[in-house]
């Protein structure tokens, strides 16, 4: 299934409204994942792309979220834009982006973030901050004078929603809510 033009347009309109209202990080979304056995965790990640395939974010596959997405490739994500009084919630399946797409995005990151992707064993125990700094220094030395390649454990994921809810704050908690749901032949829209 592909996102409809209407959903993409509604999201872009809400996103622009958040930016204009001064939302400090409008690409931030709270991503909830599960290990498939009942344990659910959430954290904030950044939206890096949106198209008809879905909402794209990048991470370390060895992190808690990476391991959970491997075990249970479904997720929920919520954008909360308090400055504009809007929220968007997505629920659906998650797939990994191609190596080419991950390479292309990784190449756009600043060098410090590229080195950090190699140095950080995300979600793993760490004895001290100094240990992390030593790892950063070691990878800076390793890649000195050359482009930093994408680590094999770092990639992107696409959240392809089956439901998308747009919520707009109104007086007296009489909020506007519109739910888009994928059904056999396409997207339906319903006011909640």
Buried (B, 14 or more C-beta within 10 A) or exposed (E): BBBBEEBBEBBEEBBEBBBEBEBEEBBBBBBBBBBEEEEEEBBEBBBBBBEEBBBBBBBBBBBBBBBBBBEBBBBBBBBBBEBBBBBBBBBBBBBBBEEEBBEEBBEEBEEEEBBBBBBBBBBEEEEEEEEBEEBBEEBBEEBEEEEBEBBEBBBBBBBBBBBBBBBBBEEEEEEEBBBBBBEEEEBEBEEE
